[in-house]
Amino acid sequence: MKILLLGKNGQVGWELQRSLAALGELIALDRNGVDDLCGDLSNLDALRRTIREVKPDVVVNAAAYTGVDKAESETELADRVNVQASQLIAEEAVSLGAWLIHYSTDYVFSGQGSMPWLENDPVAPVNRYGASKLAGEQAITASGCKHLIFRTSWVYGARGNNFAKTMLRLAKDRENLSVINDQIGAPTGADLIADVTALAIQQVMLRPELAGLYHLVASGEVSWHGYASYVIDFARSSGEQLAVKLINPIETTAYPTPARRPLNSRLNTQKLRDSFSLHLPDWQSGVTRMLREVLNK
């Protein structure tokens, strides 16, 4: 099996390099490409040539335009990467008879209510980023290609920047922190997403009827304030010297951003767990593992 991975240096892409390596020949690209191969999703012609040259059995698209606030003004670029490139990859997958594995987001929903979103719940993005990711999903589905689309949220990795690292950095210098407490979701490790992806690819090769759209997040739920409190409590119990004394809960309205954020980022994962016979660990176990790695560096 030949696998083409796009976005190899992102949080999820970095972990996918590990999880996919055992499945077959892996060609992993980032925006800069290698030799005459192009992994830049904004360069549509070069991307098409690359897929035709590689002729993969599976394309795993872990690349995306993810600048939520910048997407409000960079709409053309966001649409080219998240919509047009997704459609192009899907069309090439159809021609090759290849599978397309793609990642999307809870931002396709309105963010209202308190129930975890189901895959078939009505979609209503509240910002341009969410709208572009939804259009990308719809293009893939409409193409008729064999696909798995995983919607996820609150993704973090030990590599690169993440919310937990930011909180730890601020907690060393400030006595008071203010963190949003009315947005609810499940911090989900890039390593978990990558491991589930590898397992799902193996299963759909044997059971192609499993193709489709799935929600993939860690179990449980928490606010950003609760997440920050967990991170700081763990770091302190691990011997870190922190200045912070108070973590003040604030509402989203107190922290305005160019793009609206959904308050309800909960995703129901029952379909994924039942279809692939999976157990998804609670969010605390993944965050703890990441923190141990970060704090030991």
C-alpha positions as CSV (number, residue, x, y, z in Angstrom):
1,M,0.0,0.0,0.0
2,K,1.3,3.4,-1.0
3,I,0.2,6.3,1.2
4,L,0.6,10.0,0.4
5,L,0.5,12.2,3.5
6,L,0.0,15.9,3.1
7,G,0.8,18.3,6.0
8,K,3.5,16.2,7.5
9,N,4.8,18.9,9.9
10,G,1.5,19.9,11.5
11,Q,0.5,18.6,14.9
12,V,-1.5,15.7,13.4
13,G,0.7,15.2,10.4
14,W,3.8,14.8,12.6
15,E,2.1,12.0,14.5
16,L,0.8,10.5,11.3
17,Q,4.3,10.0,10.1
18,R,4.8,7.6,13.0
19,S,1.4,5.8,12.9
20,L,1.2,5.3,9.1
21,A,4.8,4.2,8.6
22,A,4.0,0.6,9.4
23,L,1.1,0.3,6.9
24,G,3.2,0.6,3.7
25,E,5.3,2.9,1.6
26,L,4.8,6.4,3.0
27,I,5.5,9.6,1.0
28,A,5.1,12.5,3.4
29,L,5.1,16.1,2.2
30,D,4.8,19.5,3.7
31,R,4.2,22.9,2.1
32,N,7.8,23.0,0.8
33,G,7.6,19.6,-0.9
34,V,10.5,17.4,-1.9
35,D,12.2,16.9,-5.3
36,D,9.5,17.7,-7.8
37,L,6.6,16.8,-5.5
38,C,4.4,19.5,-4.1
39,G,2.5,19.5,-0.8
40,D,1.3,23.1,-0.9
41,L,-2.5,23.0,-1.0
42,S,-2.6,26.6,-2.3
43,N,-0.7,25.5,-5.5
44,L,-3.5,23.5,-7.1
45,D,-1.8,22.6,-10.4
46,A,1.3,21.3,-8.7
47,L,-0.8,19.4,-6.2
48,R,-2.7,17.7,-9.0
49,R,0.6,16.8,-10.8
50,T,2.0,15.4,-7.5
51,I,-0.9,13.1,-6.9
52,R,-0.8,11.8,-10.5
53,E,2.9,11.2,-10.2
54,V,2.8,9.4,-6.8
55,K,-0.4,7.3,-7.7
56,P,-1.1,6.6,-4.0
57,D,-3.6,4.0,-2.7
58,V,-4.4,6.3,0.1
59,V,-4.2,10.1,0.4
60,V,-4.2,11.4,4.0
61,N,-4.8,15.1,4.0
62,A,-3.6,16.6,7.3
63,A,-3.0,20.0,5.8
64,A,-5.4,22.8,6.1
65,Y,-5.8,26.6,6.5
66,T,-6.4,26.8,10.2
67,G,-6.1,30.5,11.0
68,V,-9.5,31.0,12.4
69,D,-9.3,34.7,12.9
70,K,-7.3,35.4,9.7
71,A,-9.8,33.5,7.6
72,E,-12.3,36.3,8.2
73,S,-10.1,38.5,5.9
74,E,-8.1,35.9,4.0
75,T,-11.2,34.3,2.6
76,E,-9.8,33.5,-0.9
77,L,-6.8,31.6,0.6
78,A,-8.9,29.8,3.1
79,D,-11.3,28.6,0.4
80,R,-8.5,27.6,-2.0
81,V,-6.8,25.4,0.7
82,N,-9.9,24.1,2.5
83,V,-12.3,23.8,-0.3
84,Q,-10.7,23.8,-3.8
85,A,-7.7,21.6,-2.7
86,S,-10.0,19.2,-1.0
87,Q,-12.2,18.9,-4.1
88,L,-9.1,18.4,-6.3
89,I,-7.7,15.7,-4.0
90,A,-11.1,13.9,-4.0
91,E,-11.3,14.1,-7.8
92,E,-7.9,12.6,-8.2
93,A,-8.8,9.9,-5.6
94,V,-11.7,8.9,-7.8
95,S,-9.5,8.7,-10.9
96,L,-7.0,6.4,-9.0
97,G,-9.6,4.4,-7.1
98,A,-7.8,5.6,-4.0
99,W,-9.0,6.3,-0.5
100,L,-9.0,9.9,0.9
101,I,-8.6,10.4,4.6
102,H,-9.5,14.0,5.6
103,Y,-9.9,16.0,8.8
104,S,-12.6,18.5,9.7
105,T,-13.8,20.4,12.7
106,D,-16.7,21.0,15.2
107,Y,-16.7,24.6,13.7
108,V,-19.1,23.3,11.1
109,F,-21.8,23.5,13.8
110,S,-23.5,26.5,15.3
111,G,-21.9,25.9,18.7
112,Q,-25.3,26.3,20.5
113,G,-26.9,24.1,23.1
114,S,-25.2,21.6,25.4
115,M,-25.6,18.2,23.7
116,P,-22.7,16.6,21.9
117,W,-23.1,17.0,18.1
118,L,-24.0,13.9,16.0
119,E,-22.6,13.5,12.5
120,N,-26.0,14.1,10.9
121,D,-27.0,17.1,13.0
122,P,-27.7,20.3,11.1
123,V,-24.6,22.4,10.2
124,A,-24.4,26.1,10.6
125,P,-20.9,27.5,10.8
126,V,-20.5,30.8,12.8
127,N,-17.2,31.9,11.0
128,R,-15.4,31.8,7.7
129,Y,-13.0,29.0,8.8
130,G,-15.9,26.7,9.7
131,A,-17.7,27.6,6.5
132,S,-14.6,26.7,4.4
133,K,-14.1,23.4,6.3
134,L,-17.8,22.5,5.8
135,A,-17.5,23.2,2.0
136,G,-14.5,21.0,1.9
137,E,-16.4,18.1,3.5
138,Q,-19.3,18.6,1.1
139,A,-16.9,18.6,-2.0
140,I,-15.4,15.3,-0.9
141,T,-18.7,13.7,-0.3
142,A,-20.1,14.9,-3.6
143,S,-17.1,13.6,-5.5
144,G,-18.1,10.0,-4.8
145,C,-14.5,9.1,-3.7
146,K,-13.9,6.4,-1.1
147,H,-13.3,8.5,2.0
148,L,-13.1,8.9,5.8
149,I,-13.7,12.3,7.2
150,F,-12.9,12.8,10.9
151,R,-14.3,15.8,12.6
152,T,-12.3,16.7,15.7
153,S,-11.7,19.7,18.0
154,W,-9.4,21.2,20.5
155,V,-6.4,19.4,19.0
156,Y,-3.0,19.6,20.7
157,G,0.4,18.0,20.4
158,A,3.5,17.8,22.5
159,R,5.4,19.2,19.5
160,G,4.9,22.9,18.7
161,N,2.8,25.4,20.5
162,N,-0.4,24.5,22.3
163,F,-2.8,25.9,24.9
164,A,-1.2,24.0,27.8
165,K,2.2,25.3,27.0
166,T,0.9,28.8,26.7
167,M,-0.8,28.5,30.1
168,L,2.4,27.2,31.7
169,R,4.5,30.0,30.3
170,L,2.0,32.6,31.5
171,A,1.7,31.0,34.9
172,K,5.4,31.4,35.5
173,D,5.3,35.1,35.2
174,R,1.7,36.2,36.2
175,E,-0.1,35.9,39.5
176,N,-3.6,36.2,37.8
177,L,-4.8,34.6,34.6
178,S,-8.2,35.0,32.9
179,V,-9.4,32.0,30.9
180,I,-12.8,31.5,29.1
181,N,-15.2,29.2,31.0
182,D,-18.2,29.1,28.7
183,Q,-16.7,27.2,25.7
184,I,-16.9,23.4,26.3
185,G,-15.1,20.7,24.4
186,A,-12.6,17.8,24.8
187,P,-8.8,18.4,24.4
188,T,-7.8,15.8,21.9
189,G,-4.2,14.6,21.3
190,A,-2.7,14.5,17.8
191,D,-1.3,11.1,18.7
192,L,-4.8,9.8,19.4
193,I,-6.1,11.1,16.1
194,A,-3.1,9.6,14.3
195,D,-3.5,6.2,15.9
196,V,-7.2,6.0,15.2
197,T,-6.5,7.0,11.6
198,A,-4.0,4.1,11.1
199,L,-6.4,1.6,12.6
200,A,-9.4,2.9,10.5
201,I,-7.4,2.7,7.3
202,Q,-6.6,-1.0,8.0
203,Q,-10.3,-1.7,8.7
204,V,-11.8,0.1,5.7
205,M,-9.5,-1.8,3.4
206,L,-11.2,-5.0,4.5
207,R,-14.7,-3.4,5.1
208,P,-15.2,-0.5,2.6
209,E,-18.7,-0.1,3.8
210,L,-17.2,1.7,6.8
211,A,-16.5,4.7,4.6
212,G,-18.0,8.0,5.7
213,L,-18.1,10.8,8.3
214,Y,-17.1,10.3,11.9
215,H,-16.5,12.4,15.0
216,L,-13.2,11.8,16.7
217,V,-12.3,13.4,20.1
218,A,-11.2,12.2,23.5
219,S,-13.8,11.2,26.0
220,G,-15.2,13.7,28.6
221,E,-15.6,17.4,28.4
222,V,-14.2,20.5,30.0
223,S,-14.0,24.3,29.6
224,W,-10.9,26.2,28.7
225,H,-10.8,27.4,32.3
226,G,-11.0,23.8,33.6
227,Y,-8.4,22.7,31.1
228,A,-6.0,25.5,32.3
229,S,-6.6,24.6,35.9
230,Y,-5.9,21.0,35.3
231,V,-2.6,21.9,33.5
232,I,-1.4,24.2,36.2
233,D,-2.4,21.9,39.1
234,F,-0.5,19.0,37.4
235,A,2.6,21.2,36.8
236,R,2.6,22.4,40.4
237,S,2.3,18.8,41.7
238,S,5.2,17.9,39.5
239,G,7.4,20.4,41.2
240,E,7.2,23.4,38.7
241,Q,7.6,26.8,40.3
242,L,4.7,28.9,39.2
243,A,3.7,32.5,40.1
244,V,0.0,32.2,39.4
245,K,-2.3,32.4,42.3
246,L,-5.7,33.0,40.7
247,I,-7.2,31.6,37.4
248,N,-10.2,33.8,36.8
249,P,-13.1,32.4,34.8
250,I,-14.4,34.8,32.1
251,E,-17.1,34.6,29.4
252,T,-16.3,34.6,25.7
253,T,-17.9,38.0,25.4
254,A,-15.1,39.4,27.6
255,Y,-12.4,38.3,25.1
256,P,-13.6,39.5,21.6
257,T,-11.9,38.0,18.5
258,P,-12.4,38.7,14.8
259,A,-14.1,35.3,14.3
260,R,-16.9,34.1,16.5
261,R,-16.1,30.9,18.5
262,P,-18.7,28.1,19.1
263,L,-19.6,27.7,22.8
264,N,-20.5,24.0,22.4
265,S,-17.7,22.0,20.8
266,R,-18.8,18.7,22.2
267,L,-18.8,15.8,19.6
268,N,-20.6,12.5,20.0
269,T,-18.2,9.7,19.1
270,Q,-20.7,6.7,19.4
271,K,-20.6,6.0,15.6
272,L,-16.8,5.9,15.5
273,R,-16.6,3.7,18.6
274,D,-19.2,1.3,17.4
275,S,-18.1,1.1,13.8
276,F,-14.4,0.5,14.6
277,S,-14.7,-1.2,18.0
278,L,-12.7,1.5,19.6
279,H,-12.3,2.8,23.2
280,L,-11.4,6.5,23.3
281,P,-9.5,7.5,26.5
282,D,-10.6,10.4,28.6
283,W,-9.1,13.8,27.8
284,Q,-7.1,13.9,31.1
285,S,-5.0,10.8,30.2
286,G,-3.8,12.3,26.9
287,V,-3.1,15.8,28.5
288,T,-1.2,14.1,31.3
289,R,0.9,12.2,28.9
290,M,1.7,15.4,26.9
291,L,2.5,17.4,30.1
292,R,4.9,14.7,31.3
293,E,6.7,15.0,28.0
294,V,6.7,18.8,28.0
295,L,7.8,19.2,31.6
296,N,10.6,16.6,31.2
297,K,12.2,18.6,28.4
